[in-house]
């Protein structure tokens, strides 16, 4: 009996040894297998692409099958991108779907137009014949706060000074204004705008960010955007001049006057960049993404630009048509 127990003990030890060896072998095989499944880190260009695409997901048009397909194509095309530059072409292709033509992706360069002080011409207000004043509102690019303040003051003070000689009305000339910073434009024009909501940007979910004017202050949503010294409100009918180069912020300025009594627009359809954008700083690049479409004080949206009330085929005849309309109202 004792001999049998001894044999059994030996057999058990042998079995445990065999089991232990097998477990160790299986463990080694399992570790090796896991090691083979570990993914290599994505190259820098692919990681950059993922961050840009995540931002693009909030684009106005980043919905539906078109965006899913464009996004998937951009992901597939950027997995081997070693640098952000390598990923730019597929990302810009995707951006054409997510944000369309008013969106852009570009490398930040020292001294680039977006960072340089504004060199835009100042607005002018000229009292013309027939007691009609012409307010020329040029584009305004750059981030120079002093120039922006001078821009707004040139408008508001010029309108105030011309008020007595302009009892028959005002021409606001937005032709050739491709946009820039709309805040000084609106602040400078507040003498001609009633207090309250002047427009909004409508997001794809229907949410609206309202732009309001209170005396010389422009507010976007709940944030103070720009403030000019309190202007004197001036009366009179208003003619807005548009052309194919009236774009972006200038289009919103035109929209701010839509729905007011004694206001009419003249010229040709504007460029169609009447959308609201946000900016993302990603690595050394800037993504400008369209996230909303501009709407007037009554909630009417303008996704394809502004069609003037009076179409004028030739640009040179636009001002004359506006003068005729204002003169008729003044007679």
PLY file of the C-alpha trace (Angstrom):
ply
format ascii 1.0
element vertex 331
property float x
property float y
property float z
element edge 330
property int vertex1
property int vertex2
end_header
0.00 0.00 0.00
2.83 2.29 0.90
4.49 1.44 -2.41
1.35 2.38 -4.37
1.10 5.71 -2.59
4.74 6.41 -3.44
4.13 5.64 -7.11
1.04 7.83 -7.13
2.99 10.69 -5.57
5.69 10.40 -8.22
3.07 10.27 -10.96
1.30 13.31 -9.57
4.52 15.28 -9.38
5.29 14.29 -12.95
1.81 15.31 -14.07
2.03 18.67 -12.28
5.42 19.24 -13.87
4.03 18.48 -17.29
1.08 20.78 -16.68
3.37 23.57 -15.46
5.57 23.22 -18.52
2.53 23.34 -20.78
1.18 26.44 -19.04
4.53 28.17 -19.38
4.69 27.27 -23.07
1.15 28.53 -23.64
1.94 31.73 -21.74
4.99 32.38 -23.89
3.00 31.74 -27.06
0.23 34.08 -25.80
2.69 36.89 -25.05
4.34 36.48 -28.44
0.93 36.57 -30.12
-0.02 39.74 -28.24
3.28 41.32 -29.19
2.48 40.72 -32.83
-0.93 42.52 -32.42
0.41 45.78 -30.94
-0.21 48.59 -33.47
2.59 50.85 -34.50
2.14 54.50 -33.50
0.58 56.61 -36.22
2.97 58.97 -37.98
2.73 62.68 -37.22
0.80 63.48 -40.38
-1.88 60.91 -39.60
-2.27 62.18 -36.04
-2.61 65.73 -37.37
-5.24 64.55 -39.85
-7.28 62.93 -37.06
-7.34 66.17 -35.08
-8.36 68.21 -38.10
-11.11 65.77 -39.05
-12.44 65.80 -35.48
-12.77 69.59 -35.77
-14.40 69.28 -39.19
-17.13 67.11 -37.66
-18.73 70.34 -36.41
-18.94 71.82 -39.92
-22.26 73.08 -41.22
-22.36 70.44 -43.95
-20.61 67.58 -42.06
-23.67 65.36 -42.05
-25.12 62.45 -43.96
-23.59 59.97 -46.33
-21.61 62.59 -48.25
-19.64 63.53 -45.13
-19.21 59.94 -43.94
-17.77 59.01 -47.32
-15.52 62.09 -47.53
-14.27 61.56 -43.98
-13.54 57.87 -44.51
-11.62 58.68 -47.68
-9.55 61.30 -45.84
-8.76 58.85 -43.03
-7.69 56.14 -45.49
-5.56 58.58 -47.48
-3.67 59.97 -44.48
-2.65 56.82 -42.53
0.85 56.91 -44.00
1.23 60.72 -43.93
4.54 61.43 -42.25
4.00 65.19 -41.88
1.00 67.55 -41.81
1.99 68.74 -45.28
1.53 65.19 -46.58
-2.05 65.17 -45.30
-3.16 68.54 -46.65
-4.57 67.46 -50.02
-6.96 64.78 -48.66
-7.94 67.03 -45.74
-8.79 69.92 -48.04
-10.85 67.55 -50.15
-12.83 66.55 -47.05
-13.17 70.21 -46.05
-14.88 70.93 -49.37
-17.70 68.73 -48.05
-17.71 69.71 -44.36
-17.43 73.48 -44.81
-17.62 74.13 -48.55
-16.10 77.13 -50.25
-15.96 79.58 -47.34
-13.72 77.26 -45.31
-9.94 76.89 -45.51
-6.95 75.06 -44.03
-3.58 76.76 -44.21
-0.17 76.85 -42.56
0.52 79.76 -40.26
3.36 81.81 -41.65
5.05 84.64 -39.84
3.84 87.85 -41.38
0.89 86.19 -43.11
-2.12 88.41 -43.93
-4.11 86.88 -41.06
-1.50 87.99 -38.51
-0.21 91.22 -40.03
-1.63 94.61 -39.03
-4.54 95.69 -41.17
-3.62 97.79 -44.19
-7.19 98.36 -45.32
-8.32 101.76 -46.47
-10.49 103.74 -44.07
-14.19 104.23 -44.81
-15.39 107.51 -46.26
-18.65 109.43 -45.96
-19.31 112.07 -48.59
-22.33 114.31 -48.80
-23.21 114.45 -52.46
-25.64 116.35 -54.60
-29.34 116.02 -54.02
-28.89 115.82 -50.23
-27.73 112.19 -50.50
-24.63 110.94 -48.69
-22.48 108.07 -49.95
-20.97 105.83 -47.27
-18.14 103.73 -48.67
-17.48 100.64 -46.51
-14.26 98.86 -47.56
-12.96 95.46 -46.45
-11.03 95.24 -43.19
-8.47 92.47 -42.65
-5.92 92.03 -39.91
-6.03 92.06 -36.15
-4.87 95.57 -35.30
-7.27 96.86 -32.61
-6.32 100.51 -33.06
-6.96 100.42 -36.79
-10.28 98.65 -36.21
-11.33 101.37 -33.75
-10.31 104.12 -36.16
-12.27 102.36 -38.90
-15.46 102.33 -36.82
-14.98 105.94 -35.71
-14.43 107.10 -39.29
-17.81 105.65 -40.18
-19.85 106.83 -37.21
-18.39 110.33 -37.04
-18.61 110.72 -40.81
-22.30 109.79 -40.77
-22.97 112.18 -37.90
-21.17 115.04 -39.68
-23.04 114.43 -42.94
-26.49 114.06 -41.37
-27.69 117.65 -41.83
-26.71 117.72 -45.49
-28.19 114.28 -46.24
-31.87 114.64 -45.52
-32.82 112.68 -48.66
-31.04 109.52 -47.61
-27.95 107.37 -47.57
-26.12 105.09 -49.98
-24.07 102.36 -48.28
-21.61 101.10 -50.87
-20.48 97.52 -50.13
-19.27 96.79 -53.65
-15.83 95.20 -53.73
-15.87 94.59 -49.97
-14.69 90.98 -49.65
-15.10 90.91 -45.87
-12.79 90.68 -42.90
-13.82 91.94 -39.49
-17.52 92.77 -39.53
-17.59 94.15 -35.97
-16.08 97.60 -36.75
-18.22 97.78 -39.88
-21.43 97.28 -37.91
-20.29 99.47 -35.02
-19.52 102.32 -37.40
-22.90 101.99 -39.08
-24.92 101.96 -35.84
-26.16 105.55 -36.43
-28.19 104.09 -39.30
-29.31 100.91 -37.49
-32.06 100.71 -34.88
-31.19 99.04 -31.59
-31.97 95.34 -31.34
-31.28 92.16 -33.26
-29.79 92.83 -36.70
-29.20 89.21 -37.74
-27.99 85.81 -36.65
-25.96 82.77 -37.60
-27.97 79.55 -37.77
-26.15 76.29 -36.97
-27.03 72.97 -38.60
-29.08 71.95 -35.54
-31.18 75.10 -35.83
-29.54 76.92 -32.91
-29.03 80.62 -33.53
-26.35 83.04 -32.40
-27.85 86.52 -32.49
-26.03 89.72 -33.39
-27.45 92.77 -31.64
-26.80 96.50 -31.76
-27.27 98.75 -28.74
-26.30 102.32 -29.48
-22.60 101.99 -30.42
-22.14 98.45 -29.12
-22.17 95.27 -31.19
-22.81 92.03 -29.34
-22.47 88.51 -30.79
-24.32 85.98 -28.68
-23.59 86.81 -25.06
-20.21 88.35 -25.78
-19.36 91.99 -26.28
-17.84 92.13 -29.75
-17.07 95.79 -30.34
-17.96 99.15 -28.87
-17.82 102.60 -30.41
-18.74 105.84 -28.67
-22.49 106.24 -28.42
-23.63 107.52 -31.79
-26.50 109.78 -32.69
-29.17 107.92 -34.62
-29.91 109.59 -37.93
-33.04 109.21 -40.07
-33.50 108.72 -43.77
-34.04 106.01 -46.40
-31.08 103.76 -47.15
-29.87 102.20 -50.40
-27.41 99.29 -50.21
-25.07 98.67 -53.17
-23.92 95.09 -53.87
-21.87 93.31 -56.49
-20.35 89.88 -57.06
-17.37 90.80 -54.85
-19.48 91.69 -51.82
-18.62 88.76 -49.59
-18.52 87.28 -46.10
-18.67 90.01 -43.43
-19.84 92.56 -45.98
-22.75 90.27 -46.80
-23.71 90.18 -43.13
-23.59 93.99 -43.02
-26.03 94.06 -45.94
-28.22 91.48 -44.20
-28.32 93.71 -41.09
-30.36 96.25 -43.10
-32.79 93.74 -44.62
-36.27 94.05 -43.18
-36.00 97.73 -42.28
-38.50 100.23 -43.61
-37.23 102.62 -46.27
-34.35 100.34 -47.24
-33.64 98.82 -50.65
-30.65 97.02 -52.19
-29.28 97.50 -55.71
-26.76 95.73 -57.95
-26.02 92.06 -58.53
-26.09 88.95 -56.36
-23.39 88.93 -53.72
-20.62 86.33 -53.67
-22.46 83.80 -51.50
-20.04 83.58 -48.56
-22.83 84.63 -46.21
-21.93 82.10 -43.53
-20.52 82.16 -40.03
-17.06 80.66 -39.43
-15.03 79.52 -36.45
-11.24 79.15 -36.29
-9.26 76.20 -34.95
-5.52 76.40 -34.26
-4.11 72.90 -34.81
-0.35 72.51 -34.53
1.06 75.19 -36.83
-2.07 75.29 -39.02
-5.34 77.20 -38.98
-8.66 75.63 -39.90
-11.38 78.13 -40.79
-14.65 76.19 -40.76
-18.15 77.24 -41.75
-20.53 76.31 -38.92
-23.57 78.50 -39.58
-25.47 80.37 -42.26
-26.28 84.08 -41.96
-29.89 85.10 -41.39
-31.65 88.45 -41.19
-33.57 89.96 -38.27
-36.68 88.02 -39.30
-34.88 84.67 -39.44
-34.59 84.33 -43.23
-31.32 82.59 -44.10
-29.07 83.45 -47.06
-26.95 80.36 -47.83
-26.28 81.42 -51.42
-25.75 85.15 -51.02
-28.07 88.12 -51.32
-30.19 88.85 -54.36
-30.70 92.64 -54.48
-34.19 94.12 -54.52
-33.31 95.92 -57.75
-31.01 94.07 -60.13
-28.71 96.30 -62.13
-26.84 94.60 -64.94
-23.92 97.00 -65.18
-21.99 97.93 -62.05
-21.52 101.50 -63.25
-25.30 101.99 -63.26
-25.89 100.75 -59.72
-25.25 104.02 -57.91
-27.41 105.93 -60.40
-30.32 103.56 -59.79
-29.96 104.07 -56.05
-29.84 107.87 -56.42
-33.02 107.82 -58.54
-34.88 105.78 -55.91
-33.78 108.03 -53.06
-34.59 111.20 -55.03
-38.10 109.96 -55.76
-38.70 109.39 -52.07
-37.38 112.82 -51.23
-39.49 114.73 -53.74
0 1
1 2
2 3
3 4
4 5
5 6
6 7
7 8
8 9
9 10
10 11
11 12
12 13
13 14
14 15
15 16
16 17
17 18
18 19
19 20
20 21
21 22
22 23
23 24
24 25
25 26
26 27
27 28
28 29
29 30
30 31
31 32
32 33
33 34
34 35
35 36
36 37
37 38
38 39
39 40
40 41
41 42
42 43
43 44
44 45
45 46
46 47
47 48
48 49
49 50
50 51
51 52
52 53
53 54
54 55
55 56
56 57
57 58
58 59
59 60
60 61
61 62
62 63
63 64
64 65
65 66
66 67
67 68
68 69
69 70
70 71
71 72
72 73
73 74
74 75
75 76
76 77
77 78
78 79
79 80
80 81
81 82
82 83
83 84
84 85
85 86
86 87
87 88
88 89
89 90
90 91
91 92
92 93
93 94
94 95
95 96
96 97
97 98
98 99
99 100
100 101
101 102
102 103
103 104
104 105
105 106
106 107
107 108
108 109
109 110
110 111
111 112
112 113
113 114
114 115
115 116
116 117
117 118
118 119
119 120
120 121
121 122
122 123
123 124
124 125
125 126
126 127
127 128
128 129
129 130
130 131
131 132
132 133
133 134
134 135
135 136
136 137
137 138
138 139
139 140
140 141
141 142
142 143
143 144
144 145
145 146
146 147
147 148
148 149
149 150
150 151
151 152
152 153
153 154
154 155
155 156
156 157
157 158
158 159
159 160
160 161
161 162
162 163
163 164
164 165
165 166
166 167
167 168
168 169
169 170
170 171
171 172
172 173
173 174
174 175
175 176
176 177
177 178
178 179
179 180
180 181
181 182
182 183
183 184
184 185
185 186
186 187
187 188
188 189
189 190
190 191
191 192
192 193
193 194
194 195
195 196
196 197
197 198
198 199
199 200
200 201
201 202
202 203
203 204
204 205
205 206
206 207
207 208
208 209
209 210
210 211
211 212
212 213
213 214
214 215
215 216
216 217
217 218
218 219
219 220
220 221
221 222
222 223
223 224
224 225
225 226
226 227
227 228
228 229
229 230
230 231
231 232
232 233
233 234
234 235
235 236
236 237
237 238
238 239
239 240
240 241
241 242
242 243
243 244
244 245
245 246
246 247
247 248
248 249
249 250
250 251
251 252
252 253
253 254
254 255
255 256
256 257
257 258
258 259
259 260
260 261
261 262
262 263
263 264
264 265
265 266
266 267
267 268
268 269
269 270
270 271
271 272
272 273
273 274
274 275
275 276
276 277
277 278
278 279
279 280
280 281
281 282
282 283
283 284
284 285
285 286
286 287
287 288
288 289
289 290
290 291
291 292
292 293
293 294
294 295
295 296
296 297
297 298
298 299
299 300
300 301
301 302
302 303
303 304
304 305
305 306
306 307
307 308
308 309
309 310
310 311
311 312
312 313
313 314
314 315
315 316
316 317
317 318
318 319
319 320
320 321
321 322
322 323
323 324
324 325
325 326
326 327
327 328
328 329
329 330
